[in-house]
């Protein structure tokens, strides 16, 4: 975020209202405890018990100040061709926000969302993703927090300018709970070049320093009945690019080389919109990665990527449905010429029964080009106001080369009990 933007935000903060004499500090505390038993029938009968205890505290000590802390402890006991245990404490949100009539400033640790489509959001690039939680729980639960400073200036009642700076050094996870043994770890299927013995893997993550800061800006406005935003962001990939590199031979090496995982920079410009037509909400989103590394025929290469999507959703009584189509195209701009593209069709339908005590939902993603997809069914029962029981199953369809196809054989079924407080 440039110096003039910071100055403008601080100037805007000078209009913060003094706290009203009759106002009192407020603190809201809630959370949940859950246990999820999951089985992977095609992964040698892999079975897992995943538990989570989460607490979320939001405090407003002053009319102009908001504080938030959300923390969770995840634990795993699993049979993954042997007993595996893991415990991961995690701060999911930990920030302070100063608010005024014309601007606000938030700093700390947490998750920020850009984009408007459901589940597959091309411009949602700020937070890394936990792949296992994305497949089991959805995108909102899968976002991993980052350290950030965000300022917003409210230029008019319908126009907001947002500036954002984040620290690097946080990569995406295939599974936060013992990633090396996880059934969602795609590297377990990796075929090493030549002979496997002696080959090593080296991860080169960008260090957290001033020269490696990530950041961007987003301008949102309303024009008539259409909400529109444009954004730009420059950061580091949170999913590493693998390449096999030659290395000096050692006395016991069969393979003279190593796998290297790097996290290159990218530059994104994006736009999105949302409007309403009758009972339908219509959303669109385009993200152009004008500087991004792609995997060409000779390995990682400089390239460009465009993701564009259009979606609709509607609530009608006890039903809610959404559908979207997301087009992806990538090509190289250096080295051997390479281009690939595909379309993902995403949809969901859900219905609530018996005064919303029961929920049935089906979610699916389909890639017509590769004839591959993912389908997930969910059934939930609100046993009491603060106790719910959920059953779900997911299946990966087809065998191709896209991201969905790589998870073939990782079908799952689970039952989860959750207590809210």
N, C-alpha and C positions, 0 to 999 in steps of 0.2 A: 504494500500500500504506500503510495507516494507521500512525500511530506505535505503537499498542499491538501491532500485528502484528510490526513490526520489532523491538520490545523482546522479544517472545516468542521470535522466531527467534534473536536474539542470546543470550538466556538459555539456549535449547536448545543453542546452540553451546558453552556452558560444559561440556557433558558429553562433549566430544571426547576420545577415547581418546589417550593418549600413544603415540607410535610404539613398536612392539616393537623390542627391542634387536637381534633377528636379522633384521629386515626390511631390504630394500635397495631403493633407488629403481629404478623400472622406466620404460622408455621404449619405446613401440611406434610404429614408423614404417611407413606403407604409403601407396600411391597408385596412380595409373594415368596412362597416356598414351593418347589415343584420337584417331582421325581418322574423321569422318563425311562421306560424300559423299551429298548429297541433291538430288533433282530434283523440280520442281513442274510436271507436264505441262500443267496448265491455266493456268499463270501465264507464258505466253509462253516456255515452256521455261526457266524460271529454274533455275539450277544453283548449288549452294553447296558449299564445303568448310569444315566446322567442325572445328576441332581443340581439344583440351583437354589440359593438363598439370596434374595435381592431386597434392597431397601432404597427408597427414593425420598429425599427430604428437600422441600422447596420452602424457603424462608423469605419474607418481605419485611425486613426490619424497619425500612423507611419506604415512603411512597415512591422514592426514586431509586431504590436499591433492591435487587433480587439476587438471592444466593441459591445455588442448587448443588446437591450432592446425590449421586446415584452410584451405589456400589453393589457388586455381586461376587459371590464365591461359587464357582462351578467345580464339581467333583465328578470323577469317573471311576467306575469299577467295571472292567470289561474282560471278556474272553476273546482275545484276538490271536488265536493260535498260541495261547499262553496268557496268564493273568497279567493285566495291565491296570495300574492305578495312576491317577493324576488329580491335583488340586490346583486351581487357578483363581486367585483373588484378582479382581479387576475393578478399577474405577471407570464407570461408563460415562458419567457426567460429573464435572467438578469445576464450576465457574461462578464468576461474579458478573453481574450486569448492572450498569448505571443507566438509568432511563430518564429521558426528558421529552418535552413536547416535539422537539425538532430533530432529535438524534438519540441513539443509544450506543453503548459500547460494552461488548462482552469479551471477557478474557478468561482463559483456563483450559479445560480439557473436556472434549465431548464430541458430539456428532452433529453435523450440519448437512442439510439436504438441499440439493439443487435438482431441478427437473420436475416433471409433472406426470409422466406416464406411470402406470402401475407395474411394479416388480422389475421390469426391464427399463431402466432409465438411462439414456445415453450420456447425459451431462452430470450424472451423480458420481463425481470423481474425487470428492474431497476425502472421504473415509475409505480405508481398506475394508475388504469383505472377508468374513469367516465363511468359507464355502460350506462346511458341514452345517452350520446354523442356517445359512441361506436355504439349503435344500430341505432341512427339517422344519424351519420356522418362518422363512420368508425374509425379504430384504431388510425390513426395518429392524429386526432383531440381529441381523448379521453384520451391521455396520460396526467397525471397530473405532474407538475414539482416537482423536489426535489432539495435540496441543495447538491452540489457535488464539488469535486476536481478531475479532470481527467488529466492525463499526458500521452503523447504518445511519444515513441522513434522510429524513422524510422531507423531500423537496416540496411536494404538494400533498393534499390528502390522499391522492391515488398514485403517487410516484415515490419510489424508494431507491436510493443508491446504496449499495452494500459493498464494502471493501473487506478483504479477508487475507490474513497471513497465517500460514501454518508451518510447523516444524517438520522436517523430513525424518526418515529413519524408522517409520512404522510400515512394515510390509503386510500384505494380506496373508491369511492363514488358510491352509486346506482344512485344518481342524485345530483349534486352540488346545484341545484335550489330547495330549500325547500325539502330536502330528505324525511322527515317523511310523507309528503302527496303525493309524486310522484307516478304515476302509475307504474314506474319501480322499486319501493321499494318492494322487495320480502318479506320483513318481515311483510308487511301488511297481507299476506296470512298465516303467521305462526300460527300454532295451539299450544297454550301454554299447557304445561303439567298440568294435573289435572284441577283445577279451576283457571280461569284467574285473579280473583280479588285478589289484594295484591302481585301478582308476579311482580318483578322488573327486569330491565336489567342494568348490569354494564359493562362498556367498559374499558378494561385495555390495553392501548396503551403503547408501549415501550417509556420511556422518552429519550429525546435527550441528551445523555451523552457519554463520551469517550468509556465506556465499551460496548455501544450499536451501535458503528459504523458498517456500512455495507460496503462491498467492494468486489472487484474481479479484475481479469485481463483477457485480451483477446489477443491472438497472431494470427495475420492474415498474410497470405502469398499467393503467386501465384506460382503454380507448373504447368508449361506448360500452358495449357489453362483453368486450374481449379483454382478458388479462394477458399481458405480453411481457416477456423479459428477454434481455440479451445479456450474455455473460462471456467472460474470458478467464482462462485459468492456465497457469504454467506450473507444473510440478513434476514429481517423479512417479513412474509406474509403481504400483504396489504389488504387482505380480511380476516376478523376475523373468528375464529372458535367458534361456539356457543355451550355451554354446560349448562345443568340445574344442579345447585348445591344446596344442602340443606343449610338452614340458620336457625338461632334461631327463634322461633315463637314469634310473636308480638301480642298485644291484639286484633287487628282487621284483622289479616291475615287469609285468607282461605287456601292459599298455603304457605307452609313453605319452601321457596326456592327462588331462583332467577336465571335468565339467565345471564351468564357471557360470554362476547366476548373477546377472547385473540388473540394475534398476535404472534404465535410461530416463532422461527427461522427455516430457511431451508438452505440446502447446495445444490448447483447445479453445475454439470459439463456438458459441452455441446460442440458440434461440428457442423459445418455447411459448406456447399460448394455451389458453383455456377459455371456453365459452359455454353457454347453455342454449340449447335449442329445444324448447318444450320441456319434456321430461328427461332429455338426454344431456349429459355433460360430454363435451368434445374437447380432446386434448391433443396437442401436437408438439413434437420436440425434434430438433436437429442439432447434432454435435459434429463439428468438423475438427479432426485432429490434424492440423496442418504440419505438424512435426512430431512423428511418432515412429518408433521402431516396430517393424513387422517381421514375421518369420517367412523369408523367401526360400527359394530352392537351394541357396547356398548358406542358409542359416540366417541369423538376425541381420536386417538391413534397414537403412533409412527409408521411411515410407510415409504414406498418408492414409487416413481412415475417415470414413463418413458413416455415421449412424443416424438414421432418420426414422421416426415412428409417428403413427397416428392411432389414437385410441378413443373409445367411447365407453361410458358406463351409465347405468340407469338403476334406480331403485323403484320398485313397483310393489307396494304392499309388503309382503313377507319375502319377496325375491330381490336380489341384487345381482347384476351381471356386469362384467366388463370384458372388452375385447380390444386388442391392439395388434398392429402389424409393425414390425421393426426391420428395416432394411439395413444391411451392413455391407460395405465395400471397402477393400483395402488394396493398396498397390505399392510397389517399390519405386523409389526415385533414384536409387543408386544400385550398382551391381546388376545381376541378371534381372530381366524384366519379369514381373510376376503380378498377377491380379486375381483376386477371388472375391466373390460376393454371395450372399444368401439372404433369405427372408425368414424371420421367426414370427410365427403366429402365436399370440398369447391370449388366453381367455380363462374366465372363471364364472361360475354361477353358484350362488348359495341361496339357501332358504332357511328361515327360522320357523320353528313350530311351537305350539303350546305356550303362547305369550313369551316367546324368546327363550324358553328353557332349553330347547334343543336347536342345534345348528347342523346342517349338512352342506358341504361345499366340495366342489370339484374344480381343480385347477390344472391347466395343461399348457405345454409349450410344444410347438411342432415346427420342424424345419422341412419344408416340402422338397428342397433340393437334395438333402441327404436322406430324406425319409426317416428321420430320427425325431425323437421327442421325449417328453417327460410328462407323466400324468400323476396327480396326487389327489386322493380322496380324504376328506376329513369329516369326522362326526364328533360333535361335542355335546355334553350334557351338563347343565348348571344344576348340580345336586342341591346346592344352597346358594345364597347370595355371594358367599365368599369361598365356595368350593366347587371346582369343575373337574370333569373327567373327559379326556379327549382320546380318540383312537384315529390313527392315520396310516396310510400305506402309500408308497410311491414306487413307480416303475419307470425304468429308462427303456425306450423303444428304439430299435434299429441299430445299425452299425455304420458309422460314417466317420468324418474327419472334423466335425465341428465340436464346440465345447460340450454340447449335450451328450454326443456319442461317446465321449471319453469316459463317461461314468457308467457305461454299459456293464451290467453285472453287479451293480451296487443297489439293487432294489431293497426296500426296507419296509418294515411294519413297526409301529410303536403304539404304546399306551402311556398316557401322561396324566398324573394327578396333580392338581395345582390348588394351593390354599392362598387366598388373597387376604391382606390385612390393611 
